[in-house]
């Protein structure tokens, strides 16, 4: 194929959409999205509430979690109303900087040599055992770990796929398709590896020193307290806690902002080139994405219930996504597989 990936994205996702009716795939997509995102919002809000309670010396409560969700809703509602460029993109940029600063602080303030050794060791294990770990079903011991966690995360991140793709495309104006693909595959993977690698290695070191037992906290239903306990083990823990709060609040805000944008686009009947969904509609989704986690938290849920909700809402979407991806690739090869960069660019220009 002579298809060139070096052409620049000028107006990503500028599609003229017209739907005569609300179809079953639309419903499945919204059902899966709302279920997974609301669980994420509720879990993040519980963690934020625990961090705030620890920082100011009060007890965590349902009321505090509700206040966190409402405050985050206000933040991402403002971001949503001002638009992609002035809102979501700037918040995302700030969040990356804050996250990098937090990781550098943990790396330096923690057992740096142990963290570095763990990162190198983990990279070696990943390189040699990736296929085995990915396909591991534990048929002999039957611990249930791959079913409870590997499958869970597989579904969880597939559900996030459409939101991630939309978010990246909307903030990537002026970049080439090749740059976006390389950035997502290499830079994104490296970022996740460093984040989970540094934080997890630090927690492993704390467990070996008898300071913090994360698996025990998880088994005892104290998952929302793990982050605060980890941060409190650092020097200058109050400063680190503030930085951590900024990171997780901005992360939750950008996630909900991207979700409300995507859902609003999904149910909008007519969406012209370069047009964003109605801001009032986005605001309604903002309210719903906060109201549902509040209801779930009020009812009370444990980690197993959360995983069950994600799997139940996400599995139907996986079938739809595979059909969409297959159709997209087929259409790309059919329409552009034999064309050069110049021919593709010429196709997008209006005739004089």
C-alpha positions in Angstrom: 0.0 0.0 0.0 1.2 3.5 -0.8 -1.0 5.1 1.8 1.1 7.7 3.6 0.5 8.3 7.3 2.3 11.7 7.3 -0.6 13.8 6.4 -1.7 16.3 9.0 -5.0 16.3 10.9 -6.6 19.7 10.4 -10.1 19.1 11.9 -10.3 15.7 13.5 -13.6 13.9 13.8 -15.4 16.5 11.7 -18.2 14.2 10.5 -21.7 15.1 9.3 -23.9 12.7 11.3 -27.5 12.1 10.6 -29.4 9.4 12.4 -33.0 8.6 11.6 -33.5 6.6 14.7 -31.7 5.6 17.9 -30.2 2.2 17.2 -29.4 -0.7 19.4 -25.6 -0.2 19.0 -26.1 3.4 20.3 -28.0 2.1 23.3 -25.3 -0.6 24.0 -22.5 1.9 23.7 -24.2 4.4 26.2 -25.1 1.6 28.6 -21.5 0.3 28.7 -20.1 3.8 28.9 -22.3 5.0 31.7 -21.8 1.8 33.7 -18.0 1.8 33.5 -17.4 5.6 33.8 -19.8 5.9 36.8 -17.9 3.1 38.6 -14.6 4.9 37.9 -16.1 8.2 39.1 -17.4 6.6 42.3 -14.1 4.8 43.0 -12.1 8.0 42.3 -14.4 10.1 44.4 -14.0 7.7 47.4 -10.2 7.9 47.1 -10.3 11.7 46.8 -12.6 12.0 49.8 -10.2 9.7 51.8 -7.2 11.9 50.8 -9.0 15.1 51.8 -10.1 13.7 55.1 -6.6 12.6 55.9 -5.2 16.0 54.8 -7.4 18.1 57.0 -7.8 15.6 59.8 -11.5 14.6 59.6 -13.3 11.3 59.1 -14.3 10.3 55.6 -18.0 10.0 55.0 -20.6 9.7 52.3 -21.3 13.4 52.6 -17.7 14.2 51.8 -17.7 12.0 48.8 -20.9 13.7 47.5 -19.2 17.1 47.9 -16.2 15.8 46.0 -18.3 14.6 43.1 -20.3 17.9 43.0 -17.1 19.9 43.1 -15.6 17.8 40.3 -18.8 18.2 38.3 -18.5 22.0 38.6 -14.9 21.8 37.4 -15.6 19.7 34.3 -18.9 21.4 33.6 -17.0 24.7 33.3 -14.4 22.9 31.2 -17.1 21.4 29.0 -18.8 24.7 28.5 -15.7 26.6 27.4 -14.9 24.0 24.8 -12.2 21.5 23.9 -9.3 23.9 23.3 -9.7 26.2 26.3 -11.0 23.5 28.7 -10.3 19.9 28.4 -7.0 20.3 26.5 -5.5 22.7 29.0 -6.6 20.7 32.0 -5.1 17.6 30.5 -1.8 19.4 29.8 -1.6 20.6 33.4 -2.5 17.1 34.7 0.4 15.5 32.8 2.9 18.0 34.3 1.6 17.5 37.9 1.6 13.7 37.4 5.2 13.7 36.2 6.2 15.9 39.2 4.5 13.5 41.6 6.3 10.5 40.1 9.7 12.2 40.2 9.1 13.0 43.9 8.1 9.4 44.8 11.1 8.1 42.8 13.6 10.4 44.6 12.0 10.4 48.1 11.4 6.6 48.1 14.0 3.8 48.0 15.4 5.0 44.6 17.7 2.0 44.1 14.9 -0.5 44.8 12.5 1.3 42.6 15.0 1.4 39.7 15.9 -2.3 40.1 12.2 -3.2 40.2 11.5 -1.3 37.0 14.3 -3.0 35.1 13.3 -6.4 36.5 9.6 -5.8 35.6 10.6 -4.8 32.1 12.5 -8.1 31.7 9.6 -10.2 33.0 7.2 -8.3 30.7 9.4 -8.9 27.7 9.8 -12.6 28.2 6.5 -13.6 29.8 3.9 -11.3 28.2 2.2 -13.9 26.0 2.1 -16.5 28.8 0.7 -14.0 31.3 -1.9 -12.7 28.8 -3.2 -16.2 28.1 -2.8 -17.6 31.6 -6.1 -19.0 32.9 -4.7 -20.9 36.0 -6.4 -24.2 35.2 -4.6 -26.2 37.9 -4.6 -24.0 41.1 -7.8 -22.2 40.0 -7.1 -19.2 42.1 -9.5 -17.1 40.1 -7.0 -14.3 39.6 -7.0 -14.2 35.8 -10.8 -14.3 35.7 -11.2 -11.6 38.4 -8.5 -9.2 37.3 -7.1 -9.9 33.8 -10.5 -10.3 32.1 -11.9 -7.4 34.2 -9.2 -5.0 33.1 -9.5 -6.2 29.5 -13.1 -5.3 29.4 -12.6 -2.1 31.4 -10.0 -0.6 29.1 -11.8 -1.7 25.9 -14.8 0.3 27.1 -12.5 3.3 27.6 -11.3 2.9 24.0 -13.8 5.2 22.3 -13.4 8.0 24.8 -9.6 7.8 24.6 -9.7 7.9 20.8 -12.1 10.8 20.7 -10.1 12.8 23.3 -6.8 12.2 21.6 -8.2 13.1 18.2 -9.8 16.3 19.4 -6.6 17.6 21.0 -4.3 16.5 18.1 -5.1 19.2 15.5 -1.9 19.9 13.5 -0.2 16.5 14.2 0.2 13.8 11.7 -1.5 10.4 11.9 1.9 8.8 12.2 2.8 11.0 15.2 -0.4 10.1 17.0 0.0 6.4 16.5 3.7 6.4 17.7 2.7 8.6 20.6 -0.1 6.4 21.7 1.8 3.1 21.3 5.2 4.2 22.7 4.8 7.3 24.8 1.5 6.2 26.3 2.7 2.8 27.1 5.9 4.2 28.6 3.9 6.6 30.8 1.7 3.8 32.2 4.8 1.6 32.8 6.6 4.3 34.7 3.5 5.3 36.7 2.5 1.9 37.8 6.1 0.7 38.0 7.3 3.5 40.3 4.2 3.6 42.6 4.0 -0.2 42.9 7.7 -0.6 43.5 7.5 2.0 46.3 4.6 0.1 47.8 6.5 -3.2 47.5 9.4 -1.7 49.4 7.0 -0.5 52.1 5.6 -4.0 52.5 9.1 -5.6 52.7 10.0 -3.1 55.4 6.8 -3.9 57.4 5.4 -0.3 57.0 2.4 -0.9 54.7 0.7 -4.1 53.6 -1.3 -3.2 50.5 -2.7 -6.7 49.7 -4.0 -6.9 53.3 -5.7 -3.5 53.0 -7.3 -4.6 49.7 -8.5 -7.9 51.2 -10.0 -6.0 54.2 -12.0 -3.7 52.0 -9.8 -0.6 52.6 -9.0 0.0 48.9 -9.9 3.7 49.1 -7.3 4.2 51.9 -4.3 2.6 50.0 -3.4 5.8 48.2 -3.4 8.0 51.3 -1.4 5.4 53.3 1.1 5.2 50.5 1.5 9.0 50.3 1.8 9.3 54.1 4.8 7.0 54.0 6.7 9.7 52.0 8.7 12.6 53.5 6.8 15.9 53.2 3.7 13.9 53.0 1.3 16.8 53.2 2.9 18.5 50.2 2.8 15.2 48.3 -0.9 14.7 49.3 -1.9 18.0 47.9 -0.1 17.2 44.6 -1.7 13.8 44.5 -5.2 15.4 45.0 -4.6 17.8 42.2 -3.6 14.9 39.9 -6.5 12.7 40.7 -9.1 15.5 40.6 -7.9 16.7 37.2 -7.8 13.2 35.9 -11.4 12.6 37.0 -12.5 15.9 35.5 -10.9 15.2 32.1 -12.4 11.7 32.1 -15.9 12.9 32.8 -15.5 15.8 30.4 -14.5 13.5 27.5 -17.3 11.1 28.5 -20.0 13.8 28.4 -18.7 15.0 25.1 -18.8 11.5 23.6 -22.2 10.7 24.9 -23.6 14.0 23.8 -22.2 13.4 20.3 -23.7 9.9 20.3 -27.3 10.9 20.9 -27.1 14.1 18.8 -29.2 13.5 15.6 -27.4 16.1 13.4 -23.8 17.1 14.0 -22.2 19.1 11.2 -18.5 19.5 10.4 -16.5 21.2 13.2 -19.6 21.4 15.4 -19.6 20.4 19.0 -22.7 18.9 20.8 -25.1 21.2 22.5 -23.7 22.6 25.7 -26.9 22.1 27.6 -26.9 18.4 26.6 -23.4 18.0 27.8 -24.3 19.6 31.1 -27.2 17.1 31.5 -24.7 14.3 31.0 -22.4 15.9 33.5 -25.2 15.8 36.1 -26.1 12.1 35.3 -22.5 11.0 35.5 -22.4 12.4 39.0 -25.8 11.3 40.2 -25.3 7.6 39.4 -22.1 7.2 41.4 -23.7 9.0 44.3 -26.6 6.5 44.2 -24.1 3.5 43.9 -22.1 4.9 46.9 -25.2 5.3 48.9 -26.3 1.7 48.3 -22.8 0.5 49.2 -20.5 -1.6 47.0 -17.4 -3.7 47.4 -14.7 -4.4 44.8 -16.4 -7.6 43.6 -19.7 -5.7 42.9 -17.8 -3.0 41.0 -16.1 -5.6 38.8 -19.4 -7.3 38.2 -21.1 -4.1 37.0 -18.2 -3.3 34.7 -18.3 -6.7 33.1 -22.0 -6.8 32.8 -22.1 -3.4 31.1 -18.9 -3.7 29.1 -19.1 -7.2 27.5 -21.9 -6.3 25.0 -19.9 -3.3 23.8 -16.8 -5.4 23.0 -18.8 -7.2 20.2 -19.9 -3.9 18.8 -16.4 -2.5 18.9 -14.8 -5.4 17.1 -17.4 -5.0 14.3 -16.7 -1.3 14.1 -12.9 -1.7 14.0 -13.2 -4.4 11.4 -15.4 -2.2 9.3 -13.2 0.8 9.7 -10.1 -1.0 8.6 -11.8 -2.5 5.7 -13.1 0.9 4.5 -9.7 2.5 5.0 -8.0 -0.1 2.8 -10.7 0.0 0.2 -10.8 3.8 -0.1 -7.2 4.8 0.5 -5.1 1.6 0.3 -3.9 2.3 -3.3 -3.7 6.1 -3.1 -0.7 8.3 -2.3 -0.4 11.1 0.2 -1.0 13.7 -2.5 -4.1 12.0 -3.8 -5.6 11.6 -0.4 -5.1 15.3 0.4 -6.5 16.3 -3.0 -9.7 14.3 -2.2 -10.3 16.4 0.9 -10.0 19.7 -0.9 -13.1 21.3 -2.3 -13.2 21.7 -6.1 -12.6 25.3 -7.3 
